[in-house]
């Protein structure tokens, strides 16, 4: 979760109080009230709004729209926040807005684009020495690298994140940092180091983190033992993870852990238990429409049917696996096309705005030229009138003088 915008606005003004109120309303789920409060800020301001405040308002709107599912509106306000923050040299807010857009792109499944945005945020924090933001952004980058199966890059980013957590004494994130780093080590098959760090992470999370957070470390450690074929240890930690996920109602987590348990049961020849877990995990994956979890499940199902000697079902399952993988890739391709189309629309909109601004500038210059011409005309007319008036006055004076001279001569 990206830090709230109210952390940036520290001065006590009517505008900042309204901004903080809007954030608090959003945190309570009162989205409409929060948006209404934000609308009140320019109305109640006594003068022009500070640009950093305007950027914070846009950022807060981005948060509200993002978590209410209005991605396009969220993107519009986040881009606006980024532009204003950049122009006003508010680099902390710029980084935060980039992170939030990265979070949006990750939720859309656009992992590469999300990684680019988080890396841009990291560069901002690094350039302007905003070290208190470096740990969390490096964690997000590491997690994305893991999802993209770039485990060496993941390890490096998580190790760097852990350094920042350690330096700042951030006990809330120390366990998370160690857990992420250990998972990267396990994926690189560096199991001894992975297990050692996992155990440190568990001790920290037992002290400072939630049960749900602890369940992920149990799951990842269980997965590492499963890869090492240490079945008893794998079963111990996967069961611990599954129990917590069931207690907190984490459907996705249950599906992930059940898949791993099904694989373990299959490896140890417990076919009935494996089948039951596979069926449950698939239904949970289906209920949350997670193609990636269904694909992982079908891969284990195919092995189960082959192990059971049911080759026809194994072939059918393999075909379903291929169909879902194709569907996932098509969905990813569609998302990329939508992103490209969105950028194209944004570019066209920017071109339209630039053209409109140019036309407006031309019109303004024309109007200014017309005003100058009219002023010059009026000035010339005034001068001509004044000259005529002087000439006429002199002429009348001369005529009067001539008349007086004629009368005197008589």
Secondary structure, 3 states (H helix, E strand, C coil): CCCCHHHCCCCCCHHHHHHHHHHHHHHCCCHHHHHHHHHHHHHHCCCCCCHHHHHHHHHHHHHHHHHCCCHHHHHHHHHHHHHHHHHCCCHHHHHHHHHHHHHHHHHCCCHHHHHHHHHHHHHHHHHCCCHHHHHHHHHHHHHHHHHCCCHHHHHHHHHHHHHHHHHHCCHHHHHHHHHHHHHHHHHCCCHHHHHHHHHHHHHHHHHHCCHHHHHHHHHHHHHHHHHCCCHHHHHHHHHHHHHHHHHHCCHHHHHHHHHHHHHHHHHCCCHHHHHHHHHHHHHHHHHCCCHHHHHHHHHHHHHHHHHCCCHHHHHHHHHHHHHHHHHHHHHHHHHHHHHHHHHHHHHHHHHHHHHHHHHHHHHHHHHHHHHHHHHHHHHHHHHHHHHHHHHHHHHHHHHHHHHHHHHHHC
